[in-house]
Amino acid sequence: MSFSAVLKSIVFLGLLFVMLYVGMNNTHMIDFHFPMLEATTKTPIRAAAGLIYFGVFAVGVLAGTLLHSGGGKKKSGGGKEK
């Protein structure tokens, strides 16, 4: 196992701890408005602040994972092999 993988795991666990800490201490209900989604303009999403924070974090992690993985396509070197 490489040092890079261990470091990434520790950083990710640190982020999860911060998310857990925020969720435990922000239990009050809030209105979430997302102007790009018209449904939330008329009726905002009403949920606990920690739950909304988790949702936004999860979407960010999934988007980052998809962007980082590149869809599994390998780039070719451009030249022909002899």
MDTraj code that builds the backbone (N, CA, C; nanometers):
import mdtraj as md
import numpy as np

residues = "MET SER PHE SER ALA VAL LEU LYS SER ILE VAL PHE LEU GLY LEU LEU PHE VAL MET LEU TYR VAL GLY MET ASN ASN THR HIS MET ILE ASP PHE HIS PHE PRO MET LEU GLU ALA THR THR LYS THR PRO ILE ARG ALA ALA ALA GLY LEU ILE TYR PHE GLY VAL PHE ALA VAL GLY VAL LEU ALA GLY THR LEU LEU HIS SER GLY GLY GLY LYS LYS LYS SER GLY GLY GLY LYS GLU LYS".split()
xyz = np.array([
    [0.0856, -0.1174, 0.0000],
    [0.0000, 0.0000, 0.0000],
    [0.0899, 0.1233, 0.0000],
    [0.0581, 0.2168, -0.0857],
    [0.1441, 0.3342, -0.0981],
    [0.1099, 0.4394, 0.0071],
    [0.2076, 0.5232, 0.0330],
    [0.1899, 0.6315, 0.1298],
    [0.0817, 0.7282, 0.0829],
    [0.0727, 0.7478, -0.0473],
    [-0.0282, 0.8386, -0.1040],
    [-0.1700, 0.7906, -0.0714],
    [-0.1931, 0.6605, -0.0841],
    [-0.3264, 0.6058, -0.0555],
    [-0.3605, 0.6208, 0.0921],
    [-0.2625, 0.5995, 0.1794],
    [-0.2861, 0.6147, 0.3231],
    [-0.3169, 0.7602, 0.3562],
    [-0.2417, 0.8522, 0.2977],
    [-0.2643, 0.9950, 0.3224],
    [-0.4024, 1.0388, 0.2732],
    [-0.4415, 0.9919, 0.1559],
    [-0.5746, 1.0251, 0.1025],
    [-0.6845, 0.9703, 0.1935],
    [-0.6652, 0.8505, 0.2457],
    [-0.7642, 0.7905, 0.3357],
    [-0.7760, 0.8704, 0.4654],
    [-0.6629, 0.9145, 0.5194],
    [-0.6648, 0.9941, 0.6428],
    [-0.7343, 1.1270, 0.6201],
    [-0.7061, 1.1922, 0.5082],
    [-0.7718, 1.3200, 0.4766],
    [-0.9219, 1.2991, 0.4594],
    [-0.9612, 1.1928, 0.3907],
    [-1.1032, 1.1658, 0.3696],
    [-1.1734, 1.1368, 0.5026],
    [-1.1096, 1.0605, 0.5898],
    [-1.1681, 1.0346, 0.7216],
    [-1.1789, 1.1633, 0.8028],
    [-1.0826, 1.2520, 0.7891],
    [-1.0907, 1.3822, 0.8560],
    [-1.2099, 1.4620, 0.8072],
    [-1.2335, 1.4603, 0.6759],
    [-1.3504, 1.5292, 0.6203],
    [-1.4805, 1.4671, 0.6711],
    [-1.4843, 1.3361, 0.6796],
    [-1.6043, 1.2702, 0.7320],
    [-1.6280, 1.3058, 0.8783],
    [-1.5202, 1.3185, 0.9572],
    [-1.5354, 1.3586, 1.0967],
    [-1.5930, 1.4998, 1.1069],
    [-1.5419, 1.5917, 1.0251],
    [-1.5946, 1.7286, 1.0262],
    [-1.7414, 1.7288, 0.9883],
    [-1.7783, 1.6480, 0.8896],
    [-1.9181, 1.6409, 0.8483],
    [-2.0061, 1.5853, 0.9599],
    [-1.9592, 1.4833, 1.0287],
    [-2.0333, 1.4272, 1.1411],
    [-2.0491, 1.5304, 1.2529],
    [-1.9431, 1.6012, 1.2834],
    [-1.9449, 1.7036, 1.3882],
    [-2.0441, 1.8153, 1.3549],
    [-2.0434, 1.8600, 1.2299],
    [-2.1374, 1.9651, 1.1880],
    [-2.2809, 1.9144, 1.1964],
    [-2.3041, 1.7911, 1.1530],
    [-2.4392, 1.7346, 1.1556],
    [-2.4930, 1.7180, 1.2964],
    [-2.4063, 1.6828, 1.3911],
    [-2.4506, 1.6641, 1.5291],
    [-2.4848, 1.7968, 1.5974],
    [-2.4189, 1.9038, 1.5570],
    [-2.4372, 2.0321, 1.6246],
    [-2.5285, 2.1291, 1.5512],
    [-2.5815, 2.0916, 1.4352],
    [-2.6729, 2.1774, 1.3604],
    [-2.8013, 2.1013, 1.3307],
    [-2.8793, 2.0815, 1.4354],
    [-3.0015, 2.0024, 1.4190],
    [-3.1247, 2.0885, 1.3920],
    [-3.1088, 2.2211, 1.3938],
    [-3.2257, 2.3071, 1.3712],
    [-3.2692, 2.3020, 1.2245],
    [-3.3960, 2.3270, 1.2021],
    [-3.4534, 2.3206, 1.0681],
    [-3.4227, 2.4494, 0.9925],
    [-3.3875, 2.4349, 0.8648],
    [-3.3633, 2.5519, 0.7805],
    [-3.4353, 2.5333, 0.6476],
    [-3.4534, 2.6430, 0.5762],
    [-3.5091, 2.6400, 0.4409],
    [-3.3936, 2.6460, 0.3424],
    [-3.3898, 2.5508, 0.2510],
    [-3.2838, 2.5444, 0.1512],
    [-3.3390, 2.5907, 0.0178],
    [-3.2827, 2.6995, -0.0338],
    [-3.3232, 2.7540, -0.1639],
    [-3.2106, 2.7287, -0.2632],
    [-3.2441, 2.6739, -0.3784],
    [-3.1468, 2.6531, -0.4853],
    [-3.2073, 2.7154, -0.6104],
    [-3.1703, 2.8410, -0.6415],
    [-3.2359, 2.9157, -0.7492],
    [-3.2319, 2.8487, -0.8864],
    [-3.1315, 2.7660, -0.9134],
    [-3.1237, 2.7027, -1.0454],
    [-3.2286, 2.5931, -1.0626],
    [-3.2831, 2.5453, -0.9519],
    [-3.3880, 2.4433, -0.9552],
    [-3.5184, 2.5136, -0.9182],
    [-3.6058, 2.5321, -1.0169],
    [-3.7253, 2.6130, -0.9947],
    [-3.8175, 2.5591, -0.8866],
    [-3.8160, 2.4315, -0.8623],
    [-3.9056, 2.3736, -0.7615],
    [-3.8753, 2.4288, -0.6225],
    [-3.7489, 2.4619, -0.5944],
    [-3.7146, 2.5141, -0.4620],
    [-3.7429, 2.6628, -0.4495],
    [-3.7704, 2.7310, -0.5598],
    [-3.8034, 2.8734, -0.5502],
    [-3.9423, 2.8917, -0.4910],
    [-4.0354, 2.8082, -0.5343],
    [-4.1725, 2.8187, -0.4832],
    [-4.1842, 2.7546, -0.3455],
    [-4.1327, 2.6349, -0.3309],
    [-4.1375, 2.5636, -0.2031],
    [-3.9964, 2.5186, -0.1671],
    [-3.9317, 2.5889, -0.0754],
    [-3.7951, 2.5489, -0.0394],
    [-3.7933, 2.4147, 0.0337],
    [-3.6807, 2.3490, 0.0259],
    [-3.6632, 2.2226, 0.0980],
    [-3.6409, 2.2570, 0.2446],
    [-3.7230, 2.2021, 0.3333],
    [-3.7102, 2.2291, 0.4766],
    [-3.6605, 2.1023, 0.5439],
    [-3.5376, 2.1104, 0.5971],
    [-3.4766, 1.9940, 0.6615],
    [-3.3738, 2.0422, 0.7630],
    [-3.3196, 1.9491, 0.8394],
    [-3.2166, 1.9829, 0.9368],
    [-3.0917, 2.0305, 0.8633],
    [-3.0238, 2.1283, 0.9212],
    [-2.9061, 2.1861, 0.8574],
    [-2.7990, 2.0812, 0.8331],
    [-2.7793, 1.9912, 0.9278],
    [-2.6786, 1.8868, 0.9114],
    [-2.7098, 1.7932, 0.7961],
    [-2.8380, 1.7633, 0.7749],
    [-2.8789, 1.6757, 0.6658],
    [-2.8540, 1.7426, 0.5306],
    [-2.8849, 1.8703, 0.5214],
    [-2.8596, 1.9434, 0.3968],
    [-2.7095, 1.9529, 0.3710],
    [-2.6322, 1.9759, 0.4758],
    [-2.4865, 1.9806, 0.4626],
    [-2.4349, 1.8464, 0.4107],
    [-2.4866, 1.7365, 0.4643],
    [-2.4462, 1.6040, 0.4192],
    [-2.4803, 1.5843, 0.2718],
    [-2.5996, 1.6260, 0.2307],
    [-2.6403, 1.6108, 0.0907],
    [-2.5496, 1.6864, -0.0045],
    [-2.5163, 1.8093, 0.0313],
    [-2.4280, 1.8894, -0.0533],
    [-2.2883, 1.8270, -0.0582],
    [-2.2395, 1.7787, 0.0562],
    [-2.1088, 1.7130, 0.0624],
    [-2.1080, 1.5869, -0.0235],
    [-2.2134, 1.5066, -0.0137],
    [-2.2203, 1.3814, -0.0896],
    [-2.2219, 1.4082, -0.2402],
    [-2.2966, 1.5092, -0.2823],
    [-2.2995, 1.5438, -0.4246],
    [-2.1608, 1.5879, -0.4706],
    [-2.0915, 1.6646, -0.3886],
    [-1.9567, 1.7087, -0.4222],
    [-1.8580, 1.5936, -0.4327],
    [-1.8672, 1.4982, -0.3400],
    [-1.7772, 1.3826, -0.3438],
    [-1.8051, 1.2985, -0.4688],
    [-1.9320, 1.2756, -0.4993],
    [-1.9653, 1.1968, -0.6181],
    [-1.9214, 1.2672, -0.7461],
    [-1.9432, 1.3974, -0.7540],
    [-1.9007, 1.4720, -0.8724],
    [-1.7490, 1.4688, -0.8869],
    [-1.6774, 1.4865, -0.7778],
    [-1.5320, 1.4810, -0.7825],
    [-1.4811, 1.3442, -0.8228],
    [-1.5469, 1.2403, -0.7741],
    [-1.5074, 1.1040, -0.8100],
    [-1.5291, 1.0789, -0.9584],
    [-1.6437, 1.1227, -1.0098],
    [-1.6716, 1.1031, -1.1519],
    [-1.5757, 1.1829, -1.2397],
    [-1.5450, 1.3053, -1.2006],
    [-1.4523, 1.3863, -1.2787],
    [-1.3106, 1.3300, -1.2725],
    [-1.2734, 1.2799, -1.1576],
    [-1.1389, 1.2253, -1.1404],
    [-1.1205, 1.0937, -1.2151],
    [-1.2258, 1.0126, -1.2185],
    [-1.2138, 0.8823, -1.2826],
    [-1.2099, 0.8955, -1.4345],
    [-1.2683, 0.9981, -1.4899],
    [-1.2642, 1.0207, -1.6342],
    [-1.3482, 0.9249, -1.7150],
    [-1.4393, 0.8556, -1.6528],
    [-1.5277, 0.7660, -1.7246],
    [-1.4622, 0.6363, -1.7698],
    [-1.3408, 0.6097, -1.7253],
    [-1.2743, 0.4845, -1.7581],
    [-1.2082, 0.4818, -1.8943],
    [-1.2056, 0.5931, -1.9662],
    [-1.1434, 0.5954, -2.0985],
    [-0.9937, 0.6196, -2.0842],
    [-0.9175, 0.5451, -2.1584],
    [-0.7719, 0.5607, -2.1587],
    [-0.7330, 0.6452, -2.2792],
    [-0.6421, 0.7404, -2.2557],
    [-0.5935, 0.8221, -2.3668],
    [-0.4782, 0.7502, -2.4344],
    [-0.4776, 0.7555, -2.5661],
    [-0.3686, 0.6919, -2.6380],
    [-0.2528, 0.7901, -2.6507],
    [-0.1361, 0.7363, -2.6772],
    [-0.0159, 0.8180, -2.6902],
    [-0.0148, 0.9008, -2.8174],
    [-0.0988, 0.8709, -2.9103],
    [-0.1063, 0.9469, -3.0344],
    [-0.0212, 0.8879, -3.1464],
    [0.0827, 0.8140, -3.1121],
    [0.1697, 0.7557, -3.2135],
    [0.1381, 0.6084, -3.2344],
    [0.1813, 0.5572, -3.3460],
    [0.1598, 0.4147, -3.3731],
    [0.2736, 0.3348, -3.3154],
    [0.2415, 0.2188, -3.2631],
    [0.3449, 0.1299, -3.2114],
    [0.4050, 0.0524, -3.3281],
    [0.5345, 0.0304, -3.3218],
    [0.6024, -0.0419, -3.4296],
    [0.6284, -0.1847, -3.3921],
])
top = md.Topology()
chain = top.add_chain()
for i, resn in enumerate(residues, 1):
    res = top.add_residue(resn, chain, resSeq=i)
    for name in ("N", "CA", "C"):
        top.add_atom(name, md.element.get_by_symbol(name[0]), res)
traj = md.Trajectory(xyz[None], top)
